[in-house]
């Protein structure tokens, strides 16, 4: 006889029955809305366009060309099959030496070769997600806390908190100074933790910032290094968008500050960098995560923990060959920045035409921090959610509300622009413009009807919008992406 208990709480752990993963956030709800009604230019032209996923799909053609020219780099080809046995056999947790050497060299390359990285300080992990959790396990005990400047990536709540039991405490940053991280804000967050008898073990920063799309200046990085040194707490620097900086000012890594800046005194044992190839190379599916720690004890512990989330040796072998090709890496990084700059310019021009503001300091990342405060009925997060539901359900764009990024002010939204082809982006801009036109005349009822009636050509753009928005000088200079715009919301 088969029967089931009425409650899973008697069978499963607190982790299994709790909501620590954070999937009840609007950030993930937007993905679900897309999954249930995904846009396709022919099969579903009125579906939801995925603008909530930070993927870099602008340079796949360069990767594909390299793969065709270097088939020996894969052990699953005729040219590479002779290496299959050695690569398929067990490897230690340190990773293939050629892989660690290539990653260290690439990390230096995208940071302008202003600093070098020691391959022996590199620990592999299953993506940046695994890297963050591993560091949390190494640095803090359950109940301890990390300070995190707001707004910050919603996945941090899952990556650092869910299984480790640590806390994330906000360092409140505001739009009045373009969300700059100040010493005063860090001190205030630290004091609040002290008053609540919470032990602060570290500060987590994201540079370049997700969701702001901005880089930290040298003065701010010096202030951060001084702060963590004085408090004797760790600094975890998420630098996974290092190579996506497409305009001035240049990216400055924390490694430059602690190694080269003579004005900064900092205990390097407190500093750890998280990196991956998910954003800079557009390889989220390869799950290549990196911990680079200046603390030998952390490296040793993290390497033992890495057995729970290693990068496959097949992936290591391929990546090592690709990143060791200096000519290709130089060409790829330069072209990626060029294409990101062009996409950013076209997209922001379209937003400005529609009367939408955004954070002007944005010069990095795969997204914009969009300012829709003027569209809120009230200056509340409840009003932000009402507006977000309209954008999801009526305009059919999955953008992410600022509240899911712990933003202290309602009305900000993150919108991703690099995870789609040119035609899909143009459809998105068309919808945004029509939406704003209708908002300006005070009518929301016709939005859904407007989208159904909208005349879209094969490229996904109405002739009227094509004439008004996409002048020849604004068209993307590179070859079209593969035709399908469908995006898998898995990262």
Buried (B, 14 or more C-beta within 10 A) or exposed (E): EEEEEEEEEEEEEEEEEEEBBBEEBBBBBBBBBBEEBBBBBEEEBBBBBBBBBBBBBBBEBBBEEBBEEBEBBBBEEEEBEEBBEEBEEEBEEBBBEBBBBBBBBBBBBBBEEEBEBEBEBBBBBBBBBBBBBBBBBBBBEEEBBBBBBBBBBBBBBBBBBBBBBBBBBBBBBBBEEBBBBBEEBBBEBBEBBEEEEBBBBBBBBBBBBBBBBBBBEBEBBBBBBBBBBEBEBBBBBBBBBBBBBBBEBEBBBBBBBBBEBEEBEBBBEBBBBBBBBBBBBBBBEBBBBBBBBBBEEBBEBBBEBBEEBBBBBBBBBBBBBBBBBEEBBEBBBEBBBBBBBBBBEBBBBBBEBBBBEBBEBBBBBBBBBBBBBEBBEEEEBEBBBBBBBBBBEBBBBBBBBBBBBBBBBBBBBBBBBBBBBBBBBBBBBBBBBBBBEBBEEEEEEEBBEBBEEBEBEEBBBBEEBBEEBBEEEEEBEBEEBEEEBBBBBEB
